[in-house]
Amino acid sequence: MEAGVTWVPDLQAETPEGVPAAAQGAPSAEKVHVNDDKNSIPNKALKQVVADLSKQGMIFDGVFKATANGSDVEALIDSMCLEYNTSIDENKKIHVVLDTTLQDVSSEAVKYFTRALELPTVSASCGQEGDLRRRLSWWENMYKKNLSTICLPRCVCVCICVGVGVFAYLPFSPQVIKTLLFSLYAVMDHKYKSLLQNVPTRHIINEIKFQNIANQLSTFKQREVFNYFILGRMDTVNKVLEAAADMEFYGRQFGWYAITQDEGNPSCQKCGKGASVLHVKPNDAEGTVVGAENPKLAYQFYYELFRNTFLAIGQMIKEESWPDMQYIPCEEYEENKNVPPTRKLNLLEALQQISMLNPGAYGQLMLSSNGHSHMQFNMTAFNVSLSDNSATEVGTWAADLDSPFITKVKPSVPVTQYTVVVALQQPFVIKYQDENGNTKFKGYCIDLINAIRNITNFEIEIYEVADGKFGNMDEEGRWNGMIKDLIDKKAHIALGALSVMAERENVVDFTVPYYDLVGITILMKKPKTPTSLFKFLTVLENDVWLCILAAYFFTSFLMWVFDRWSPYSYQNNREKYKDDEEKREFDLKECLWFCMTSLTPQGGGEAPKNLSGRLVAATWWLFGFIIIASYTANLAAFLTVSRLDTPVESLDDLSKQYKIQYAPIANSSAHGGGEAPKNLSGRLVAATWWLFGFIIIASYTANLAAFLTVSRLDTPVESLDDLSKQYKIQYAPIANSSAHVYFQRMAAIENRFYEIWKDMSLNDSLSEVERAKLAVWDYPVSDKYTKILQAMTEAGFPANIEEALERVRASKSSSEGFAFIGDATDIRYQVLTNCDLQMVGEEFSRKPYAIAVQQGSPLKDQFNNAILQLLNKRKLEKLKEQWWNQNPEKRNDCEKQDDQSDGISIQNIGGVFIVIFVGIGLACITLAFEYWWYKLRPQHNAVVEAAPPRTKSDSLQALNMMRSSFDKRYGRRQGVALAGVTNPW
């Protein structure tokens, strides 16, 4: 920017026209003007002031100028000494030094120079208490009346950036970075320390590099800067806005603020719709100097300051309050020895009096203590749309060092937005397409970050990590996945099922855990237990069942033949057995019934009366006993064997087991029904029920025997050592996953210990005694993980979870195929949403889940507080319930997996119920047939006459006829009577 210094030599003046009476009669003056070489406005304003006052009668003996070239203090002092010595040599008295330098170091050099030589000074510069390089406290006490420091309008405009101004609309938090860009026109060197000293925000104050604005903005974006304040001329503002448009630096997260002294509004031809800037500029003023250059505010400030200074000096000379000035050359000055006498004057008071009489076009010069003097003026803030250059007034500001910003309409304020990188893992982060086809994310972690947003007030932009990895470090220390994006500052937050690991904590910061400890576990194919409604029939082979059926019919037929032809059977000796309670006639139907019921707990009932029939019955009973015992024993063995194989319940079991089977069992009770019904249909129902009861009792007996047997034989395997011993199930984690890294490192540790032990045992420097001690010592470290990793390598590592699930499902059975080793939550979700998978074993290598942020990021503390609040409010428990137990993808229709201690299931014993229903159905059909046969068969009508009373002789005659008929029927020989003995059986 621009600045300068001027000195005024002895001046005499006539009474200038238009000059206040207090200043009339001022003598001539000489001045020294010290200015920056690039600051042309003070030179032009000074030239016009001298011309205008000269026209009004003020006489100037001369103007000496010293030029400052940036921060080259030595050259500036040399230039000032040259002009100062020239003035002394020409015997011209210097009345005032006008300092309009812009650089702090140049302005300080001028003040040190004029303080040493006791020269009155008016400084148009920047600086208040607390500013950098403001170390002139001795000026305040010893020379404050000879020095008048008036703050430049451009320096006052900077104060609008503080919390009481536009800055108050932005969120003040440590993670929000704001950048103040300034050109040379808006000097900011002095404000590095004090501008935002008490504001809790990070900020960058940087000079605009016109040759490379794009790279400068790109650097700011890498530092996560989204709020930009531009201080400078209008053309500077436009260049920065154009460069921002090329880099697409407009949006909800960006905030642009322009503070200028120029008229008009910013313009940007490249800016699209929605791009806007909050522009603050001075209000238009009436009565400005004719011919004033832009910016008119700065020109008017210098003009009025110089004019009032000359008028004040002239007034003091006229009133004879200006002291007689004595000067010494620069080379004769010696501190504390050869110094000029102290001037007794009060230039500040004279300036205040003149300023009160000259209000100015924009406002009055408010003069007070050094560093607090400034010109009054008003500024207005407009929200300018860069697409159509329309402007809306949003507030006003009365320029002051601590004036509030008065708003009319709340301006659009950029939101604080962070970039969030996610890695997909259900149910923590799930990607889906909305109804408009846009990619969206949902899940436990998305709900968590939204809850944190509601507490800390920020917006997020989510994207999926390119390689789908959470983040692991290779042998060369290079990272991948979400951790790499945090290190490269592509993202502010890494969100997902991210485990806290020691190596990750070295490069990123983790919040407090938001989830329980999660380890590694095993996913296997769920065993499919074959079921059969007629499983009770599979205990014996079909040939055996056919033989039993054939034996049944043959025995029944044989029993009927023996009973039919045996002279001792009931049907051939009715009179002999007429007093017996059981009068059972074994026709073919009754023989079939007897053989059937003899196999059931009901029993066969009354046996045949004849010896031959009873022998057949006894033989059948022995046959039935053996068959029943064999069936029961075989069923018990069948169910017992199905439980002897221990299921895989841990990673150790997985390596040892080779076969998993399940078989259901059931419990029931025996019964007895007493005598069966006499009718055929009733007996069919009874027979069916007896068969049903027989199978239930046999099944219960077998199941109880199997249960008690297995409870003594089952020894669960819970050792990880068993993993390397099994061979039928292959197992592996996803390539380069955290589980893969875990096994690699465990194997590496084993190998390292092996190398240590080998070097120690083969060390030639050991003594014979020490070597003897090692010789009897077996290798002390297990190579379990080395073998496991080798088996995994042979099996092949799946590339992703989809491939792992495909290989698990492609397994021949649960006892042969592939088992996936991975993150427990990942596996638990697959089991939750799939009925053909199961999680096996306990978790190991457990670690917490947390949110990762960039190292040193202030987000860590904010997130910690938010997560703890959510934890105290039990919000995290609700999220877990929502995404696990109440998950809409949860399968509630999966069949319950049979436990080996459960009873026999209906799927296996249901055939018994089918048998009884079929039997009942047949009984119903038989009942209908019996009813029809009895009711609808042809009836033979006969006339029945009353029989005469029977005498004793009639009864004896009938009995003789029956005996004669029996003898004739069975061919008894003549003279041989029927044996007079009873059936010995």
Secondary structure as the mmCIF struct_conf table of DSSP 4:
data_model
#
loop_
_struct_conf.conf_type_id
_struct_conf.id
_struct_conf.beg_label_comp_id
_struct_conf.beg_label_asym_id
_struct_conf.beg_label_seq_id
_struct_conf.end_label_comp_id
_struct_conf.end_label_asym_id
_struct_conf.end_label_seq_id
STRN STRN1 GLY A 4 ALA A 13
TURN_TY1_P TURN_TY1_P1 GLU A 17 GLY A 18
BEND BEND1 VAL A 19 VAL A 19
HELX_RH_3T_P HELX_RH_3T_P1 ALA A 21 ALA A 23
TURN_TY1_P TURN_TY1_P2 GLN A 24 GLY A 25
STRN STRN2 PRO A 27 ASP A 36
TURN_TY1_P TURN_TY1_P3 ASP A 37 LYS A 38
HELX_RH_AL_P HELX_RH_AL_P1 SER A 40 LYS A 55
TURN_TY1_P TURN_TY1_P4 GLN A 56 GLY A 57
STRN STRN3 MET A 58 ALA A 68
TURN_TY1_P TURN_TY1_P5 GLY A 70 SER A 71
HELX_RH_AL_P HELX_RH_AL_P2 VAL A 73 ASP A 89
TURN_TY1_P TURN_TY1_P6 GLU A 90 ASN A 91
STRN STRN4 ILE A 94 THR A 100
BEND BEND2 GLN A 103 GLN A 103
HELX_RH_AL_P HELX_RH_AL_P3 ASP A 104 ALA A 116
TURN_TY1_P TURN_TY1_P7 LEU A 117 GLU A 118
STRN STRN5 THR A 121 SER A 125
TURN_TY1_P TURN_TY1_P8 GLU A 129 GLY A 130
TURN_TY1_P TURN_TY1_P9 LEU A 132 ARG A 133
HELX_RH_AL_P HELX_RH_AL_P4 SER A 137 MET A 142
BEND BEND3 TYR A 143 TYR A 143
TURN_TY1_P TURN_TY1_P10 LYS A 144 ASN A 146
STRN STRN6 LEU A 147 CYS A 151
HELX_RH_AL_P HELX_RH_AL_P5 PRO A 153 CYS A 157
HELX_RH_3T_P HELX_RH_3T_P2 VAL A 158 CYS A 161
BEND BEND4 VAL A 162 VAL A 162
TURN_TY1_P TURN_TY1_P11 GLY A 163 GLY A 165
HELX_RH_3T_P HELX_RH_3T_P3 VAL A 166 TYR A 169
BEND BEND5 LEU A 170 LEU A 170
TURN_TY1_P TURN_TY1_P12 PRO A 174 GLN A 175
STRN STRN7 ILE A 177 PHE A 182
TURN_TY1_P TURN_TY1_P13 LEU A 184 TYR A 185
BEND BEND6 ALA A 186 ALA A 186
HELX_RH_3T_P HELX_RH_3T_P4 ASP A 189 LYS A 191
TURN_TY1_P TURN_TY1_P14 TYR A 192 ASN A 198
BEND BEND7 VAL A 199 VAL A 199
BEND BEND8 THR A 201 THR A 201
STRN STRN8 ARG A 202 GLU A 207
HELX_RH_3T_P HELX_RH_3T_P5 PHE A 210 ASN A 212
HELX_RH_AL_P HELX_RH_AL_P6 ILE A 213 GLN A 222
TURN_TY1_P TURN_TY1_P15 ARG A 223 GLU A 224
STRN STRN9 VAL A 225 LEU A 231
BEND BEND9 GLY A 232 GLY A 232
HELX_RH_AL_P HELX_RH_AL_P7 MET A 234 ASP A 246
TURN_TY1_P TURN_TY1_P16 MET A 247 GLU A 248
BEND BEND10 GLY A 251 GLY A 251
TURN_TY1_P TURN_TY1_P17 ARG A 252 GLN A 253
STRN STRN10 GLY A 255 ILE A 259
BEND BEND11 GLN A 261 GLY A 264
TURN_TY1_P TURN_TY1_P18 GLN A 269 LYS A 270
TURN_TY1_P TURN_TY1_P19 LYS A 273 GLY A 274
STRN STRN11 SER A 276 PRO A 282
HELX_LH_PP_P HELX_LH_PP_P1 ASN A 283 ASP A 284
BEND BEND12 GLU A 286 GLY A 287
HELX_LH_PP_P HELX_LH_PP_P2 THR A 288 VAL A 289
TURN_TY1_P TURN_TY1_P20 VAL A 290 GLY A 291
HELX_LH_PP_P HELX_LH_PP_P3 ALA A 292 GLU A 293
BEND BEND13 ASN A 294 PRO A 295
HELX_RH_AL_P HELX_RH_AL_P8 LYS A 296 LYS A 318
TURN_TY1_P TURN_TY1_P21 GLU A 319 GLU A 320
BEND BEND14 TRP A 322 TRP A 322
HELX_LH_PP_P HELX_LH_PP_P4 PRO A 323 MET A 325
HELX_RH_3T_P HELX_RH_3T_P6 CYS A 330 GLU A 332
STRN STRN12 GLU A 334 GLU A 334
TURN_TY1_P TURN_TY1_P22 GLU A 335 LYS A 337
STRN STRN13 ASN A 338 ASN A 338
HELX_LH_PP_P HELX_LH_PP_P5 PRO A 340 ARG A 343
HELX_RH_AL_P HELX_RH_AL_P9 LEU A 347 LEU A 357
BEND BEND15 ALA A 361 TYR A 362
STRN STRN14 LEU A 365 MET A 366
BEND BEND16 SER A 369 SER A 369
TURN_TY1_P TURN_TY1_P23 ASN A 370 HIS A 372
STRN STRN15 SER A 373 MET A 375
STRN STRN16 ASN A 378 SER A 385
TURN_TY1_P TURN_TY1_P24 LEU A 386 ASN A 389
STRN STRN17 SER A 390 ALA A 398
BEND BEND17 ASP A 400 ASP A 402
HELX_LH_PP_P HELX_LH_PP_P6 SER A 403 PRO A 404
STRN STRN18 PHE A 405 THR A 407
BEND BEND18 LYS A 408 VAL A 409
HELX_LH_PP_P HELX_LH_PP_P7 LYS A 410 SER A 412
STRN STRN19 GLN A 417 VAL A 422
STRN STRN20 GLN A 425 GLN A 425
TURN_TY1_P TURN_TY1_P25 GLN A 426 PHE A 428
STRN STRN21 VAL A 429 VAL A 429
STRN STRN22 ILE A 430 GLN A 433
TURN_TY1_P TURN_TY1_P26 GLU A 435 ASN A 436
BEND BEND19 GLY A 437 GLY A 437
STRN STRN23 THR A 439 LYS A 442
BEND BEND20 GLY A 443 GLY A 443
HELX_RH_AL_P HELX_RH_AL_P10 TYR A 444 THR A 456
STRN STRN24 GLU A 459 GLU A 464
TURN_TY1_P TURN_TY1_P27 ALA A 466 ASP A 467
STRN STRN25 MET A 473 MET A 473
TURN_TY1_P TURN_TY1_P28 GLU A 475 GLU A 476
BEND BEND21 GLY A 477 GLY A 477
STRN STRN26 TRP A 479 TRP A 479
HELX_RH_AL_P HELX_RH_AL_P11 GLY A 481 ILE A 487
TURN_TY1_P TURN_TY1_P29 ASP A 488 LYS A 489
BEND BEND22 LYS A 490 LYS A 490
BEND BEND23 HIS A 492 HIS A 492
STRN STRN27 ILE A 493 LEU A 495
BEND BEND24 GLY A 496 ALA A 497
HELX_LH_PP_P HELX_LH_PP_P8 LEU A 498 LEU A 498
STRN STRN28 SER A 499 SER A 499
HELX_LH_PP_P HELX_LH_PP_P9 VAL A 500 VAL A 500
HELX_RH_AL_P HELX_RH_AL_P12 ALA A 502 GLU A 505
TURN_TY1_P TURN_TY1_P30 ASN A 506 VAL A 507
STRN STRN29 VAL A 508 PHE A 510
BEND BEND25 VAL A 512 VAL A 512
STRN STRN30 TYR A 515 LYS A 525
HELX_LH_PP_P HELX_LH_PP_P10 LYS A 526 PRO A 527
TURN_TY1_P TURN_TY1_P31 LEU A 533 PHE A 534
HELX_RH_3T_P HELX_RH_3T_P7 LYS A 535 LEU A 537
TURN_TY1_P TURN_TY1_P32 THR A 538 VAL A 539
BEND BEND26 LEU A 540 LEU A 540
HELX_RH_AL_P HELX_RH_AL_P13 ASN A 542 TRP A 565
TURN_TY1_P TURN_TY1_P33 PRO A 567 TYR A 568
BEND BEND27 SER A 569 SER A 569
HELX_RH_3T_P HELX_RH_3T_P8 TYR A 570 ASN A 572
TURN_TY1_P TURN_TY1_P34 ARG A 574 ASP A 579
BEND BEND28 GLU A 581 GLU A 581
HELX_RH_AL_P HELX_RH_AL_P14 LEU A 588 SER A 598
TURN_TY1_P TURN_TY1_P35 LEU A 599 LEU A 599
BEND BEND29 THR A 600 THR A 600
TURN_TY1_P TURN_TY1_P36 PRO A 601 GLN A 602
BEND BEND30 GLU A 606 GLU A 606
HELX_LH_PP_P HELX_LH_PP_P11 ALA A 607 PRO A 608
BEND BEND31 LYS A 609 ASN A 610
HELX_RH_AL_P HELX_RH_AL_P15 LEU A 611 LEU A 644
BEND BEND32 ASP A 645 ASP A 645
HELX_LH_PP_P HELX_LH_PP_P12 THR A 646 VAL A 648
BEND BEND33 SER A 650 SER A 650
HELX_RH_AL_P HELX_RH_AL_P16 LEU A 651 LYS A 656
BEND BEND34 GLU A 675 GLU A 675
HELX_LH_PP_P HELX_LH_PP_P13 ALA A 676 PRO A 677
BEND BEND35 LYS A 678 ASN A 679
HELX_RH_AL_P HELX_RH_AL_P17 LEU A 680 LEU A 713
HELX_RH_3T_P HELX_RH_3T_P9 LEU A 720 SER A 724
TURN_TY1_P TURN_TY1_P37 LYS A 725 LYS A 725
BEND BEND36 LYS A 728 LYS A 728
STRN STRN31 ILE A 729 ALA A 732
TURN_TY1_P TURN_TY1_P38 ALA A 735 ASN A 736
BEND BEND37 SER A 737 SER A 737
HELX_RH_AL_P HELX_RH_AL_P18 SER A 738 SER A 761
TURN_TY1_P TURN_TY1_P39 LEU A 762 LEU A 762
TURN_TY1_P TURN_TY1_P40 ASP A 764 SER A 765
BEND BEND38 LEU A 766 LEU A 766
HELX_RH_AL_P HELX_RH_AL_P19 GLU A 768 ALA A 775
TURN_TY1_P TURN_TY1_P41 VAL A 776 VAL A 776
BEND BEND39 VAL A 781 VAL A 781
HELX_RH_AL_P HELX_RH_AL_P20 LYS A 784 ALA A 795
BEND BEND40 ALA A 799 ASN A 800
HELX_RH_AL_P HELX_RH_AL_P21 ILE A 801 ARG A 809
TURN_TY1_P TURN_TY1_P42 ALA A 810 ALA A 810
BEND BEND41 SER A 811 LYS A 812
STRN STRN32 SER A 813 SER A 813
TURN_TY1_P TURN_TY1_P43 SER A 814 SER A 815
STRN STRN33 GLU A 816 GLU A 816
STRN STRN34 GLY A 817 ASP A 823
HELX_RH_AL_P HELX_RH_AL_P22 ALA A 824 THR A 833
BEND BEND42 CYS A 835 ASP A 836
STRN STRN35 LEU A 837 TYR A 849
STRN STRN36 ALA A 852 GLN A 854
TURN_TY1_P TURN_TY1_P44 GLN A 855 GLY A 856
TURN_TY1_P TURN_TY1_P45 PRO A 858 PRO A 858
HELX_RH_AL_P HELX_RH_AL_P23 LEU A 859 ASN A 872
TURN_TY1_P TURN_TY1_P46 LYS A 873 ARG A 874
HELX_RH_AL_P HELX_RH_AL_P24 LYS A 875 LYS A 880
HELX_RH_PI_P HELX_RH_PI_P1 GLU A 881 ASN A 885
TURN_TY1_P TURN_TY1_P47 GLN A 886 GLN A 886
TURN_TY1_P TURN_TY1_P48 PRO A 888 GLU A 889
HELX_LH_PP_P HELX_LH_PP_P14 CYS A 894 ASP A 899
TURN_TY1_P TURN_TY1_P49 GLN A 900 SER A 901
BEND BEND43 ASP A 902 ASP A 902
HELX_RH_AL_P HELX_RH_AL_P25 ILE A 906 LEU A 936
BEND BEND44 ARG A 937 ARG A 937
HELX_LH_PP_P HELX_LH_PP_P15 PRO A 938 GLN A 939
HELX_LH_PP_P HELX_LH_PP_P16 GLU A 945 ARG A 950
HELX_RH_AL_P HELX_RH_AL_P26 LYS A 952 TYR A 970
TURN_TY1_P TURN_TY1_P50 GLY A 971 GLY A 971
HELX_LH_PP_P HELX_LH_PP_P17 ARG A 972 ARG A 973
TURN_TY1_P TURN_TY1_P51 GLN A 974 GLY A 975
HELX_LH_PP_P HELX_LH_PP_P18 ALA A 977 ALA A 979
#
